[in-house]
């Protein structure tokens, strides 16, 4: 089997599924939260520009990904992006709320998403490569995790909207709970990696 008998197949299954979820959780989190950002920046073309910031960053970073992978060990390429991305996820809705309705605030959110996209690209590329060094079934679990990410964030966003809709300030509370939940999933990815990855 290799890789020390895949560190126990149950751990490997959990690890790659969870990391698959982690690689797409930030993208799905902010896409499902675009309604909130549209409410905060009604004069900006939120539904077009915010995804461009994240996806443009990923495209940009992909140009340098081979060099990044050759310079930094896997642990660095996984843990640092997870820390940065989880912090950005939690601070995104707070920033949008504080700087609501301002052009400056919109560009700050755009910049945060650009940074998140850069780090997510490094994390996603690193984990995709790492999964490919194991038997193929673990790549399948990793890819299954990417699908689970979308479903989980859809469910969490729906629950957040319904649960806090009638509260004063419910939109902010709901989005904070939602983004914090996404951040906690990334923290789980961070915690499991040192026990498994290099």
N, C-alpha and C positions, 0 to 999 in steps of 0.2 A: 504493500500500500504506500509506503514512503511517508515522509514528514512525521516520523515517530508514530507510525500507525495512525496517522491523521489525528493525533492527540485525543483519541477516543472519539468515535464517530458521532456520538450524541452531542458532545461539545462542539465539534466541527459543524454539525448541522445547525445548531443554535447560533453559533458564531457567524456563519456565512449568511444565514437568513436575516439575522439582526443587522449585519453590516449592509446587506442589500436594502433593507428598510432605510437605514441611515443615509445611504448615498442619494436617495431621492426625497427624503423627508423635508428638507429645507425648501426645495423647489415646490413641492406640493403644498407645503404650509403657506407660503406667500401667495401662490396662485389661488388657493381657496380663500385667502383673506383679502383679495383684491377689492372686494366690495367695501371693506373697512377703509382702505387707503383712498378709494374713490370718494368716500364720504368726507375724508379729511382734506383731500385736494381736488375739489370738484371742477376746478378750472384747468386741471392738467389731464392729459390723455393717459390716465393711469393704466388702463387695460392694454395699451400698446407699449408704453415706454418702460414700465417697470419690468415686464418680462424681457425686454431687449437688454436692460442693464444686467440682469442675471445671466441670460443666455449669451450675450455678447462677451461677458467676462469669461465664461467657460470656453467659448471659441478662441478668445485671445490667449488664455492660459494653455490651451491644447497645443499651441504653436511652440511652447517651451517645455511641455510636459516631459519629453524624453530627457532633456537636460536636468530638470528638477529631480526626476527619478534617479538619475545617475549620481547626483550630488548628495542627496539626503537619504538616510535609512528609512525603511518602511515605518518604523515607530514614529518618527518625526512627521512623516507625510500623512499619518493617520491621526495622531493625537493632537497636533497643533491645529489642523483644520477643524477637528471636532470641537475643540475648546473655543476657537474663534467663532465658528458658525453657531454654536449653542448660545453664546453671549449675544451675538447679533440678533438672533431670533427673538430673544426676550426683550432686547432694547428697541427693536424696530417699531412695534406698536406704540411704545412710550414716546419715542422720538416723533412719530407722526402725530400723536396727540398734542405734544407740547408745541410743535412747530406747525400745527394745523393751519391750512389756508394760505400759507406763504410759499412763494417760489423757492426761497432759500430752503425751507423745510422739505419740499419735494426733491430738490437736488441732493440734500443730505440723505434722504431715503434711497434715492437712486445710487448714490455713492456706497451706501451700506450694502445694497444688493449687489453692486459690482464686486465689492470685496468678498461677499459671501459666495458669489459665483466663482471667483478665482480659487478660493480655498476648497469649495465643493468639488471643483474639477480635479484638483490634486488628490483629494480623498477618494473620489470615485475612480479615477484612473489607477491609483495605487491598489485599491481593493480589487478592481477587475483583474489586474495583472496577478495579484496574489492568489486570487481564486483559481486562476488558470494553471497554477503550479500544483494543484491538487487534482485528485480524480474528478471526472466531469460532473458527477452527481452533486458536488459541492458548488460548482458553477451554477447548476440548476437551482439549488437552494438560494444562492446569491441573487439570481434573476427573479426568483419567486418573491424574494424580499422587496425588490424594487416595485413589483406589482402591489404587494401588500401596503407599501407606503402610501400609494394613492388612495386605496380603500380606507385605510386608517384615518388619513387626514380629512377625507370627505365626511366620514362618520363623526369625527371629533368637531369639525366645523359646524355641522348640523346640530349636534348636541349643544355646543356653545351658544349658538344663535337662539335655539329654543329655550335653553335653561335660563338665560340672562336677559331675554327680550323685555320683560316687564319691569326689570329693576331700573332705578335711576342710575345712569351711567353704565347701563347693561352692555352697551356695545363695546366699551373699553374693557370692562371686566371680562366679557366673553372672549375677546381677542387676546387678552393677556393670558387667560387660562389656556386657550388654544395654542398660542405660541410657546408658552411655558411647557405644555405637554410635549410639543415637538422637540423642544430643547432637552427635556428629560430623556427622550428616546435617544438623542445623540449622546447624552451622558452615559446611558447604558452601553452604547457602542464603545465609548471611551473606556469604560470600566472593564469590559470583556476583552478588549484587545491585548493588553499586556500579558494576560494569562495564556494567550494563544498565538498572537503574531510575534514577529521578530522586531 
